[in-house]
Amino acid sequence: MGNRHFIVIGAGIVGISTALYLQKDGNRVTVIDGRDPGEGTSKGNAAVIATESCIPVATPGILWDVPKMLMDPLGPLAIRWAYLPKIAPWLLRFVANSGEKRVEQISITLRSALVQALAAHKELAALANQSLMIKDTGWLGVFEKDEKFQSYQWDLALQKRRGVNFQVLKKEEIRQFEPSLQPIYSHAVYYPENSFVTDNFALVQRLANHFIANGGKIVKADVTGFEIGAEGPTAVNAGGQSYPCDAVVVAAGAWSKKLSAMLGHKVPLDTERGYHVTLPNAQKRPRMPLYSGDHSFAITPLDVGLRFAGTVELGGLEAEPNYARAQKLMNHGKRMFGELDETGRSDWMGFRPSMPDSVPVISQGGRFKNTYFGFGHGHIGLTLGPVTGRIIADLAAGRDPGLDMQPFRIDRF
Ligand SMILES: Cc1cc2nc3c(=O)[nH]c(=O)nc-3n(C[C@H](O)[C@H](O)[C@H](O)COP(=O)(O)OP(=O)(O)OC[C@H]3O[C@@H](n4cnc5c(N)ncnc54)[C@H](O)[C@@H]3O)c2cc1C
C-alpha cells in the first residue's frame, strides 16, 4: 500500500501508534524523539480509555469561572498569574468555543473519533501481543455533594444525545458496586463502555518494541528543523544530523507548535498541566477506574499501583511544577478510600497538549502535501492515540477514514 519513508516526530502514544499503522501499510518508518518512548505526557496519565469523554473542557458559563481559576492556585482548574499574558489569546478562543451550539458540535466531532477508539487500541495491542493490557471494566463516576451531581445532569444529557451508554446508580448500590469506597457517596454513574490500560507507560514501550522488532527505527534526538524542497520537507534535522524522508508526521504532543510553524502552520496550541500521585502499596484497589465528580480527577488501579490523576493548571511549558496540587489529589483520595499506605509514593506533572476547542489536530498539511499532524489531544490522548494513528495512515494512503475530518484540520483556526 505504501513504500515511502515517513519520519514521525514524537514517541508518545500518538507518535508510536501512528508509526505502527504506517508500518502496517508497508511504509518505512523512523521515529525521532529526544526522550525514550512514552517519557512525555503519555508516561503519567490516568490510563482510562474514556470513550464517553465527548464534552470539551470549555462549557457554557466557563467565562464566569475565570476569576476563580486565578484566585485558587490549588483549584481543579487554575491559571498561573505569571502566565496569563501569554495564554490570553488561547483563553479568548477557549471561551469563544464554550457556547451551547458550539459545544454541541464539538461533542459530535469528539464522539465520532471516540466511538472508534477502543477498536484501534485493541488492534494495536493484539499486533504487539499485549491484548491483556486492556481491561473492559467500565468506569464509575462518584459524587458526594448533591449540587455537583445536579450540575452533572447537563453533562449526562449531552452524553445521552451523543449515544453514550451509562447507568445512574442508587445510593445503596454504590458500595455494592465498588466496595473499596468509603460510605460517603450519594450519587454515581457507571459507564460500561469505558476501558483502561493496566500500565499506560509500559503500553507505549511495548508498542515501540514491536515497531522496532518489525523493522522500525527509533532515533533519540531533538528535532531542530527541516530541509524544505519545492514539494515540502525532504529531510528532518535532529541532533546535528540530517535524516532524509518522503513525508513527515508531527506528533510531538505539547511541543508541536514550533514544529508546525516550521512547516507552515500557526496553531493555537497550549498546555493544560496535570498531576498524579501513584501509590504502589496503597492497600486499596478498586475493581475499575473511578472518577471523583466532586473534585474532577481519576483514580486507576494500575499494575504499578493506585494512581490519582487529574486537575488542570494553565501555566505553560516552562514553570516549575506545583506539587501542592498533587498533595491535594492525595487528600481527596484519602477521603474516598480512608487510610492509604503511601510507601513508595511518586508524584508527577505532565503537559496535556491542548487546543482551545478541545479537538485534536488530525490532519494532512495545507501547505505541504507530504506533512501530517497528530497532536492536541488534551485530556483524551491515551484514548485517541491509536485511532489517530489509524486515521493518519488512512489519510496518507488515500483511504476514507470513516469520519468527517474537517473539524480536525490543522488550519481550522
Ligand atoms: C494527569 C493526566 C491524566 C490524564 N489521563 C488521561 C486518561 O485517563 N485518558 C486519556 O485518554 N488521556 C489522558 N491524559 C492525556 C494524555 O496523557 C495525553 O493527551 C497524551 O499522553 C498525549 O500524547 P502525545 O503522544 O500527543 O504526547 P506525548 O506523550 O507528550 O509525546 C510527545 C513526544 O514528543 C517529543 N518531542 C517533543 N518535541 C520534540 C522535538 N523537537 N524533537 C523530538 N521529539 C520531540 C517528546 O519528548 C514526547 O516524548 C492525561 C493527561 C494528564 C496530564
The ligand as an ORCA input file, in Angstrom:
! r2SCAN-3c Opt
* xyz 0 1
  C      -2.752     13.964     34.761
  C      -3.166     13.492     33.400
  C      -4.114     12.483     33.281
  C      -4.519     12.041     32.017
  N      -5.396     10.996     31.923
  C      -5.790     10.554     30.694
  C      -6.659      9.442     30.583
  O      -7.021      8.796     31.568
  N      -7.084      9.086     29.341
  C      -6.676      9.748     28.214
  O      -7.121      9.398     27.126
  N      -5.778     10.766     28.295
  C      -5.337     11.183     29.497
  N      -4.449     12.222     29.599
  C      -3.986     12.881     28.361
  C      -2.877     12.108     27.674
  O      -1.881     11.720     28.599
  C      -2.248     12.963     26.566
  O      -3.237     13.534     25.757
  C      -1.334     12.096     25.710
  O      -0.373     11.458     26.507
  C      -0.649     12.908     24.622
  O       0.161     12.005     23.896
  P       1.165     12.516     22.801
  O       1.784     11.332     22.193
  O       0.477     13.511     21.937
  O       2.249     13.374     23.633
  P       3.498     12.924     24.500
  O       3.273     11.661     25.214
  O       3.890     14.108     25.341
  O       4.616     12.657     23.418
  C       5.197     13.697     22.679
  C       6.656     13.372     22.478
  O       7.222     14.332     21.586
  C       8.564     14.504     21.963
  N       9.081     15.745     21.402
  C       8.683     16.996     21.689
  N       9.399     17.882     20.962
  C      10.262     17.170     20.217
  C      11.278     17.522     19.298
  N      11.536     18.783     18.962
  N      12.010     16.528     18.735
  C      11.782     15.238     19.022
  N      10.804     14.855     19.905
  C      10.071     15.813     20.491
  C       8.526     14.486     23.484
  O       9.792     14.175     24.029
  C       7.464     13.422     23.757
  O       8.032     12.152     24.014
  C      -3.997     12.670     30.846
  C      -3.037     13.666     30.962
  C      -2.607     14.077     32.224
  C      -1.562     15.132     32.330
*
